[in-house]
Amino acid sequence: MSKTNKIEIILNYHAGNGHAKSACRKVTNFLDSINLNYEVHTTRSDGDGVRIAKELANQQLPNVKIVVIGGDGTLNQCVNGVKQSNFPNTPIGYIPGGSGNDFIRGLKLKIKDPVRLIQAILSMEQPRTIDIGQATGPNFSHYFINNIGIGFDASTVYYTNHSARKEFLNKLRLGTLSYLTNLLKAITRQPAFKLDVDYASQQKHFDSAYIVVATNHPYFGGGFAIDPTANPFNHHLNLVVVKKITGLTFAKLLIKLLTDGSHLQDKNVWHIERTDFTLHSSPKQFGQMDGEELNKHNFDLHFQVDQHLFWLPVNED
């Protein structure tokens, strides 16, 4: 542990309805007990994670580790902030404190306790390379750690984020249930839309796309495996497109998606695994990136796999 002289903590005070705050308190109490210097940088408004992470990465101080405590959206901002800095390969540590925590779930991180995790982070001599995604288009250029969704999934994120029940369910550590209840609302409101996918000199057209998710690992929505075959260590991104279906047919497909992942074999589901692909959708649809809203757009995005360095004690399967 002596090789690390200071921890720069980026904290989303409100993530997970207080879970991040609690995790940070446990971490700082431990750091106090071993007399290790640290500073807590609290995000107070949207975009603060990007700004703070960029500023810290630009300092490039020796024997200092940046550790994010918050949800997947907070980590997304910090990754993008580091990527915008003069030192875009600066490693980031992460202690999950959100309501979904799909990034950690996708990595199969075994350590859950914040104190044990900061101990593991301090003991690491080399950071771990983990795949992330990059999406670029007109007036849009962002990295994502989990996935970008268009249509049904993004509508569910919108309704969840604007739900009066979200805070209550988060207090009970039932963030996934909040997502599930609003998923049912999205079923009645999400229309089909047109989608073109360009990949490997081919094009696939959909007249009635309904769920579109470009993902770096299996999970979205706090633990639902949209693509069980996705892997954050294989240097590929996965794309899942589900066509608009109704009634009992959709109910059966949804049960497969929420339980055993066998939906990928359904005739109404199409998926690919590539290093890059391009999506064009119309008319305007809700979008989400790592659980954060992208509002309604006609999406015209090129996706490609990238990597970043993380202070996380994970191993490739």
Summary of the structure (lengths in Angstrom):
residues: 317
radius of gyration: 19.4
end to end distance: 26.7
largest distance: 60.9
contacts: 1095
relative contact order: 0.16
helix: 34%
strand: 36%
